[in-house]
Amino acid sequence: MEKKGLIITLKSLTPNENKAVQIFTERVLRALGEHVLSIKLFGSKVHGTDTPESDIDVAIIIDSENLDYEENVLDIAFDINLEYDLYISPKVIPQAVFLHPVWQHTLFIKNIEKEGVALWRVDSKH
């Protein structure tokens, strides 16, 4: 699979937030490798309703339901949050859940699909 779209800079994020999101994305890709299908920023940082206390919502779509992957991502986020004094809030979502007809009708998945900004993705429909 060809990988593309590696890490963009967003105007809606501060320089510190952009750097933290970039490092977070790189570390997640290094840790999970080809299991990562896409990484998307969503929530208040995307639609401009964030406050100084807002978290940085990031969805990581993976090809597996392995719970160890979620634990790895949470550990990475914890380290980045301490290092950059912010709060990245990762949501690890297996592709089977993301594409499941029942889940696709939830507001959570609809918001990620509608407003999510791809930080990184495998060459696919994500």
C-alpha positions in Angstrom: 0.0 0.0 0.0 1.3 3.4 -0.9 1.2 5.9 1.9 0.6 9.5 1.3 -0.6 12.7 2.9 2.0 12.6 5.6 1.4 15.4 8.1 0.0 18.7 7.3 0.2 22.0 9.2 -3.2 23.6 10.2 -3.9 27.3 10.6 -6.4 26.4 13.4 -3.6 25.1 15.6 -0.9 27.1 17.4 2.8 26.4 16.4 3.2 24.3 19.6 0.0 22.4 18.8 1.1 21.8 15.2 4.5 20.5 16.3 2.9 18.2 19.0 0.3 16.8 16.5 3.1 16.2 13.9 5.3 14.4 16.5 2.2 12.4 17.8 1.4 11.4 14.2 5.0 10.3 13.5 5.2 8.3 16.7 1.8 6.6 16.1 2.9 5.6 12.6 6.2 4.3 13.9 4.5 2.3 16.6 1.6 0.8 14.6 3.0 0.8 11.1 0.8 -0.5 8.4 -2.1 -1.0 10.8 -2.8 2.7 10.6 -5.2 3.6 7.8 -5.8 7.3 8.6 -5.3 9.9 11.2 -7.8 12.8 11.3 -8.1 15.9 13.4 -11.7 16.7 14.3 -13.7 18.6 16.9 -13.4 22.2 18.1 -9.9 22.8 16.7 -11.3 22.1 13.2 -14.4 24.1 13.3 -13.0 27.1 15.2 -14.9 26.8 18.5 -11.9 25.9 20.6 -11.0 27.7 23.8 -7.6 27.8 25.6 -8.7 24.7 27.6 -9.8 22.7 24.5 -8.3 19.3 23.8 -7.0 18.3 20.4 -9.3 15.5 19.1 -7.5 13.0 16.9 -9.1 9.9 15.3 -6.8 7.0 14.4 -8.5 4.6 12.1 -6.8 1.2 12.2 -7.2 -2.2 10.4 -7.6 -4.2 13.6 -9.5 -4.4 16.8 -6.3 -5.2 18.8 -6.6 -3.4 22.2 -2.8 -3.2 22.5 -2.8 -0.6 19.7 -5.1 1.6 21.6 -2.9 1.3 24.7 0.1 2.2 22.6 -1.6 5.3 21.2 -2.7 6.4 24.7 0.9 6.1 25.9 2.2 8.1 23.0 -0.4 10.8 23.6 0.4 10.9 27.3 4.1 11.5 26.6 3.3 14.2 24.0 0.9 15.9 26.3 3.5 16.2 29.0 6.2 17.3 26.6 4.2 20.0 24.9 1.9 21.0 27.8 -1.4 20.4 25.9 -4.0 17.6 25.6 -4.2 15.4 22.6 -7.3 13.2 23.0 -6.9 10.2 20.7 -9.8 8.0 19.6 -8.6 4.7 18.2 -11.3 3.3 15.9 -11.1 0.0 14.1 -12.0 0.3 10.4 -14.8 -2.4 10.9 -16.5 0.0 13.4 -15.9 3.1 11.3 -17.5 1.5 8.3 -20.2 -0.5 10.1 -23.7 0.7 9.0 -24.9 1.1 12.6 -21.9 3.1 13.7 -22.0 5.3 10.6 -25.3 6.7 11.8 -23.9 7.9 15.1 -23.1 11.6 15.5 -19.5 10.7 16.5 -18.7 8.9 13.3 -20.6 11.4 11.2 -18.7 14.3 12.7 -15.3 12.6 11.9 -16.4 11.9 8.4 -17.9 15.4 7.8 -15.4 17.7 9.5 -12.3 15.5 10.0 -9.1 16.9 8.4 -6.7 14.1 7.3 -3.4 14.5 9.0 -2.2 11.3 7.3 -3.8 8.5 5.3 -3.1 5.3 3.4 -4.1 5.7 -0.3 -7.7 4.7 0.3 -11.2 6.2 0.7 -10.4 7.5 4.2 
